[in-house]
């Protein structure tokens, strides 16, 4: 029985030009990938595309996969760039194009060493997501070819970031008029403005510039200084969005789910109303947890919320925070759990990272998506053998537990899980 005969057996009513084009494109794929797509499509007929336009996109991407250039290791950089803004390759939901691309990538991605897949973060994130979806996992489990690929996210290498002085400010400094007598440098104190050294203004500008640049070049030291001030009873200085990302830039708070409903236009999304202790009332939060956590286990739950991500539209509903969850080291299908704050927690309680440089630091008001601060820090989020939530510094290997004033936050059962 050939492939087209089998496909018609599974979908006897599919005989439109669009479906015929789909059948033809899939029939040309590598046999193992073709069987994977066929099995997944049998489980979910909508993988061919929910509209004619989507069906056309799916066929076009399957053809690109078949041609082979898209999935060559030499072209991973380009594919990574394509996937930066995308969850799925052809549409805004899982399709056969994703199944085909996953199948074509698998033999290469499965043998990559950590430095290689770390250098293509969007591709790695995409691959890991697709391999964990229900239709793909069920279809792949029927074959010994497409096994789960585990990624080492704990030891993600440090991303070097350097803060360069703003060019506009430099131009402004060069064009600035001469300093008045009130800004005579210390070595000129006691002399008149006319007796001040000729290079006094330049020396002072250089000194001021160095003072401004030092905190940006070493934000960790700045955090320590802020911590000492806070310990002495003074308010901590606002966080600075410069230099290398640090965990204390992330605003974590205890939240309480007041209401949860399924998204009317997305099968996999919940819409929650979460109290995080703000006078303006609860925040609307959209979470992709329908297939992993029953709605009964979401109601009235206390959790940890990431509160300073940029608001995002999720199928027509704007989400103003993110629920922090633990995902099993064996993949999403093996379990996802809400990270739980300690007993006696209240909505709005501050959640922070242990360590002198983090405990008293002030988070940013909003994370800049372009700087990928959360994405840089997140690979270090894990649950320890004690199920306690923590961040492991990829450079020093030091462990910083995630806690409130009442104790450490935990996952109910998962050990060695990633947090996101």
C-alpha distance (Angstrom), angle and dihedral (degrees) to the residues before:
residue distance angle dihedral
X1 . . .
X2 3.82 . .
X3 3.80 125.6 .
X4 3.82 97.7 -99.3
X5 3.79 91.4 49.7
X6 3.80 90.3 52.0
X7 3.80 91.7 47.6
X8 3.81 91.9 51.8
X9 3.77 88.3 48.4
X10 3.81 89.9 56.4
X11 3.83 94.0 40.8
X12 3.82 108.4 24.2
X13 3.81 93.1 167.5
X14 3.78 95.4 54.6
X15 3.78 105.3 99.0
X16 3.81 105.5 123.8
X17 3.81 120.6 123.3
X18 3.81 89.2 -105.6
X19 3.79 93.8 54.2
X20 3.79 90.9 44.2
X21 3.80 88.6 54.7
X22 3.81 88.8 49.9
X23 3.80 91.7 50.0
X24 3.78 91.9 49.5
X25 3.82 94.0 48.4
X26 3.81 93.0 48.6
X27 3.81 92.4 46.6
X28 3.82 89.5 62.3
X29 3.81 94.6 55.9
X30 3.78 124.6 104.6
X31 3.85 106.4 -77.0
X32 3.82 95.9 -113.3
X33 3.82 92.3 47.3
X34 3.79 90.5 44.7
X35 3.82 90.7 54.1
X36 3.81 90.6 47.2
X37 3.82 91.7 52.6
X38 3.80 91.1 45.1
X39 3.81 92.7 51.3
X40 3.81 93.5 46.7
X41 3.81 92.4 46.7
X42 3.78 89.8 50.7
X43 3.81 88.2 57.4
X44 3.81 93.6 46.5
X45 3.81 119.5 20.0
X46 3.83 92.2 -169.8
X47 3.81 89.0 72.2
X48 3.81 87.2 86.6
X49 3.82 89.0 64.8
X50 3.80 134.2 -77.9
X51 3.81 95.5 -125.8
X52 3.78 136.2 28.7
X53 3.79 90.8 -106.0
X54 3.81 91.0 50.9
X55 3.81 90.7 47.7
X56 3.79 89.7 54.0
X57 3.82 91.0 50.3
X58 3.80 91.2 48.9
X59 3.81 92.6 52.0
X60 3.81 92.0 47.4
X61 3.80 92.7 51.9
X62 3.80 92.8 45.5
X63 3.79 87.8 53.7
X64 3.82 90.1 51.7
X65 3.80 89.5 51.1
X66 3.81 90.7 49.0
X67 3.80 92.0 52.6
X68 3.80 88.3 60.6
X69 3.81 103.3 -144.6
X70 3.80 92.3 101.2
X71 3.80 93.4 63.4
X72 3.79 100.9 41.3
X73 3.80 113.1 122.0
X74 3.80 90.1 -124.6
X75 3.82 88.8 60.0
X76 3.81 97.1 47.1
X77 3.80 90.8 103.0
X78 3.82 90.7 59.1
X79 3.80 92.6 44.5
X80 3.80 89.9 48.8
X81 3.82 89.3 54.8
X82 3.81 91.1 50.0
X83 3.81 90.5 52.2
X84 3.82 97.4 47.6
X85 3.84 94.5 94.6
X86 3.82 96.3 27.6
X87 3.77 136.0 88.9
X88 3.82 92.0 -178.1
X89 3.79 128.5 24.2
X90 3.82 104.1 -129.9
X91 3.82 108.0 20.7
X92 3.81 139.2 -1.7
X93 3.81 92.1 -84.2
X94 3.81 137.3 49.0
X95 3.82 113.9 -72.6
X96 3.79 139.6 169.0
X97 3.82 87.4 -94.4
X98 3.82 88.8 66.4
X99 3.80 90.8 47.8
X100 3.81 90.9 51.1
X101 3.81 93.1 46.0
X102 3.81 91.2 48.1
X103 3.81 90.3 50.4
X104 3.80 92.3 49.4
X105 3.81 93.0 46.9
X106 3.80 95.9 45.8
X107 3.84 100.1 82.0
X108 3.81 90.6 50.9
X109 3.81 101.0 37.9
X110 3.81 92.1 45.8
X111 3.82 91.9 63.7
X112 3.80 98.9 40.5
X113 3.78 117.5 117.8
X114 3.81 119.4 -127.4
X115 3.84 96.1 -99.0
X116 3.82 89.4 53.2
X117 3.80 98.1 52.2
X118 3.82 91.4 37.7
X119 3.81 87.1 60.7
X120 3.83 90.2 59.2
X121 3.84 102.4 47.3
X122 3.82 98.6 162.6
X123 3.80 92.8 48.6
X124 3.82 90.5 47.6
X125 3.81 91.8 48.1
X126 3.82 90.8 48.8
X127 3.81 94.4 47.3
X128 3.81 92.7 47.6
X129 3.81 91.1 49.8
X130 3.82 95.3 47.9
X131 3.81 93.9 47.2
X132 3.82 88.9 53.8
X133 3.82 97.3 52.0
X134 3.78 114.4 109.5
X135 3.86 100.6 -118.4
X136 3.81 92.9 46.0
X137 3.79 94.5 45.0
X138 3.81 93.2 48.5
X139 3.80 92.1 46.7
X140 3.81 92.1 45.5
X141 3.81 93.5 48.0
X142 3.80 88.7 60.1
X143 3.80 87.5 63.8
X144 3.79 130.6 51.7
X145 3.80 89.9 -144.1
X146 3.80 101.2 75.5
X147 3.78 105.2 50.5
X148 3.81 123.8 169.1
X149 3.81 112.6 -82.4
X150 3.81 112.6 -144.5
X151 3.79 118.6 -152.1
X152 3.80 125.2 -152.5
X153 3.79 101.3 -129.9
X154 3.81 96.6 158.2
X155 3.80 93.0 70.7
X156 3.78 97.2 44.4
X157 3.81 106.6 155.0
X158 3.76 121.2 -109.5
X159 3.79 113.8 -92.7
X160 3.78 110.1 -135.3
X161 3.78 112.8 -133.6
X162 3.78 124.5 175.8
X163 3.76 124.6 -165.7
X164 3.78 112.1 -136.2
X165 3.81 121.2 -159.7
X166 3.83 110.6 -102.7
X167 3.79 110.0 -98.2
X168 3.79 93.3 -141.4
X169 3.78 92.0 58.1
X170 3.80 91.4 49.6
X171 3.80 91.2 53.6
X172 3.78 90.5 47.6
X173 3.82 91.4 51.2
X174 3.80 91.5 51.4
X175 3.78 91.9 50.6
X176 3.81 94.5 43.9
X177 3.82 117.1 117.6
X178 3.81 121.8 -111.8
X179 3.81 116.8 -72.9
X180 3.81 118.0 -98.3
X181 3.83 123.2 -120.7
X182 3.83 89.2 -95.1
X183 3.80 89.8 69.2
X184 3.79 99.1 49.9
X185 3.84 109.3 144.5
X186 3.84 119.2 -106.2
X187 3.81 94.2 -102.4
X188 3.82 89.7 59.4
X189 3.82 95.9 52.3
X190 3.80 110.9 126.6
X191 3.81 94.1 31.3
X192 3.75 128.8 92.3
X193 3.78 121.8 -105.5
X194 3.78 88.8 -102.9
X195 3.82 91.7 54.3
X196 3.82 94.1 50.0
X197 3.83 115.8 114.6
X198 3.79 113.3 -89.6
X199 3.81 92.5 -122.6
X200 3.82 94.2 44.6
X201 3.81 94.2 106.8
X202 3.81 92.3 50.1
X203 3.79 92.4 47.4
X204 3.78 91.1 51.4
X205 3.80 93.0 48.1
X206 3.79 89.8 51.0
X207 3.81 90.8 49.3
X208 3.81 92.2 49.4
X209 3.78 91.8 46.9
X210 3.82 91.4 52.1
X211 3.80 91.1 50.5
X212 3.79 91.0 51.7
X213 3.80 94.2 47.1
X214 3.81 97.9 48.2
X215 3.84 97.0 72.8
X216 3.81 91.6 46.9
X217 3.79 91.6 51.1
X218 3.82 93.3 51.0
X219 3.82 112.9 26.3
X220 3.81 91.3 167.1
X221 3.81 91.8 65.2
X222 3.78 88.9 47.0
X223 3.79 88.8 54.3
X224 3.81 90.0 52.9
X225 3.80 91.6 51.9
X226 3.79 90.5 49.3
X227 3.79 89.7 49.3
X228 3.81 91.5 54.5
X229 3.79 91.1 49.8
X230 3.79 91.7 49.6
X231 3.80 91.2 48.1
X232 3.80 88.6 54.0
X233 3.78 91.5 56.7
X234 3.80 98.9 -98.5
X235 3.81 122.4 122.3
X236 3.80 115.2 -94.8
X237 3.78 115.5 -109.5
X238 3.83 117.2 -107.6
X239 3.81 115.3 -90.4
X240 3.79 115.2 -98.8
X241 3.81 118.6 -133.6
X242 3.80 93.3 -142.5
X243 3.77 137.9 103.6
X244 3.79 125.8 5.9
X245 3.84 117.5 -0.7
X246 3.81 114.7 -107.6
X247 3.84 128.1 -170.7
X248 3.80 94.0 -114.8
X249 3.81 88.9 68.9
X250 3.84 87.6 72.4
X251 3.81 115.7 88.2
X252 3.82 107.4 -138.0
X253 3.80 120.8 178.0
X254 3.78 139.4 168.1
X255 3.79 111.8 -99.5
X256 3.80 134.1 -169.4
X257 3.82 120.8 -151.4
X258 3.80 107.2 -131.0
X259 3.80 95.9 174.1
X260 3.81 137.2 3.8
X261 3.80 129.9 -171.5
X262 3.79 135.3 168.3
X263 3.80 114.5 -100.5
X264 3.83 108.1 -103.5
X265 3.81 92.9 -140.1
X266 3.81 102.6 35.7
X267 3.80 125.5 56.0
X268 3.80 94.5 -156.2
X269 3.82 100.8 47.0
X270 3.79 134.8 89.1
X271 3.80 123.2 -159.2
X272 3.80 110.1 -146.9
X273 3.78 134.0 -174.5
X274 3.80 104.7 -145.0
X275 3.79 125.9 -170.5
X276 3.81 109.6 -144.3
X277 3.78 95.9 169.1
X278 3.80 98.7 -91.7
X279 3.81 122.6 145.5
X280 3.80 89.4 -135.3
X281 3.80 89.7 66.7
X282 3.81 133.9 -114.9
X283 3.79 122.8 -19.7
X284 3.79 124.0 -123.7
X285 3.80 109.5 -121.2
X286 3.82 128.0 -177.3
X287 3.82 116.9 -154.3
X288 3.81 131.0 -177.9
X289 3.80 94.5 -137.7
X290 3.82 104.4 112.0
X291 3.81 94.1 105.8
X292 3.80 93.8 44.8
X293 3.81 109.9 36.3
X294 3.85 121.1 37.5
X295 3.78 114.4 -124.7
X296 3.82 90.0 -118.2
X297 3.81 89.0 62.6
X298 3.81 91.0 51.5
X299 3.79 98.4 53.7
X300 3.82 117.4 101.4
X301 3.82 91.8 -5.3
X302 3.78 125.9 152.2
X303 3.79 113.6 -137.3
X304 3.80 146.4 155.8
X305 3.80 116.0 -93.0
X306 3.81 129.5 -162.7
X307 3.80 100.1 -136.4
X308 3.81 107.7 179.5
X309 3.79 103.3 58.2
X310 3.79 115.4 118.9
X311 3.85 109.1 -93.5
X312 3.80 111.6 -101.3
X313 3.80 134.3 -160.9
X314 3.80 111.6 -121.1
X315 3.80 109.5 -168.4
X316 3.79 92.8 -38.6
X317 3.82 98.2 -37.8
X318 3.80 120.3 98.2
X319 3.80 114.7 -132.1
X320 3.81 117.9 -151.7
X321 3.81 101.0 -171.0
X322 3.80 142.8 8.7
X323 3.79 129.4 -116.3
X324 3.83 111.6 -127.6
X325 3.81 110.1 -129.5
X326 3.79 137.9 176.0
X327 3.82 116.6 -128.4
X328 3.80 119.3 -158.8
X329 3.80 116.4 -106.7
X330 3.82 85.6 -124.0
X331 3.80 92.7 60.7
X332 3.79 139.2 -88.1
X333 3.79 94.3 -65.6
X334 3.82 88.7 60.0
X335 3.78 91.2 60.3
X336 3.79 148.3 -56.8
X337 3.81 122.0 -155.0
X338 3.79 136.3 -176.6
X339 3.79 113.5 -110.9
X340 3.80 105.3 -117.6
X341 3.81 125.6 -144.1
X342 3.82 118.1 -137.7
X343 3.80 122.1 -83.4
X344 3.81 117.7 -77.7
X345 3.81 91.6 29.6
X346 3.79 117.8 150.6
X347 3.82 129.8 -151.2
X348 3.78 109.3 -86.3
X349 3.82 96.1 24.7
X350 3.79 109.3 149.2
X351 3.80 116.1 -107.7
X352 3.78 115.0 -158.3
X353 3.81 145.1 164.1
X354 3.80 121.2 -99.2
X355 3.79 114.6 -113.9
X356 3.79 134.6 86.3
X357 3.79 92.0 -105.2
X358 3.82 93.1 54.2
X359 3.80 110.3 29.6
X360 3.81 97.9 77.6
X361 3.80 99.4 29.2
X362 3.79 120.2 117.4
X363 3.84 116.5 -125.7
X364 3.78 122.1 -127.8
X365 3.79 116.4 -91.7
X366 3.82 88.3 -125.6
X367 3.80 132.1 -0.1
X368 3.78 114.2 -120.4
X369 3.85 106.1 -123.3
X370 3.80 91.2 -152.0
X371 3.81 91.8 60.3
X372 3.84 92.1 50.9
X373 3.79 92.4 -144.4
X374 3.82 95.7 159.7
X375 3.82 91.8 43.2
X376 3.81 89.9 53.0
X377 3.81 94.8 49.2
X378 3.83 98.7 37.1
X379 3.84 98.6 76.0
X380 3.82 87.8 66.7
X381 3.83 93.0 57.2
X382 3.82 111.2 107.2
X383 3.78 143.8 144.6
X384 3.81 115.3 -114.0
X385 3.81 128.3 -137.1
X386 3.80 85.5 -87.3
X387 3.85 89.3 56.0
X388 3.81 87.8 -115.3
X389 3.80 116.2 145.4
X390 3.79 114.9 -118.1
X391 3.79 147.0 156.0
X392 3.81 117.8 -124.8
X393 3.79 114.3 -153.1
X394 3.84 104.7 -126.7
X395 3.80 91.4 -151.0
X396 3.81 103.9 45.1
X397 3.80 99.7 20.3
X398 3.81 90.0 -130.6
X399 3.81 116.7 150.7
X400 3.81 121.5 -133.3
X401 3.80 115.3 -172.1
X402 3.80 119.4 -141.6
X403 3.79 109.1 -123.6
X404 3.78 151.1 147.5
X405 3.80 127.7 -136.6
X406 3.83 87.2 -87.3
X407 3.80 98.5 54.0
X408 3.81 146.9 -68.6
X409 3.82 123.9 -38.9
X410 3.81 115.8 -120.9
X411 3.79 145.8 -171.1
X412 3.83 112.2 -122.5
X413 3.83 96.5 -125.9
X414 3.82 113.3 -15.9
X415 3.81 121.8 109.3
X416 3.81 122.1 -169.9
X417 3.80 90.8 11.6
X418 3.80 125.1 152.8
X419 3.80 118.7 -122.1
X420 3.79 125.6 -136.6
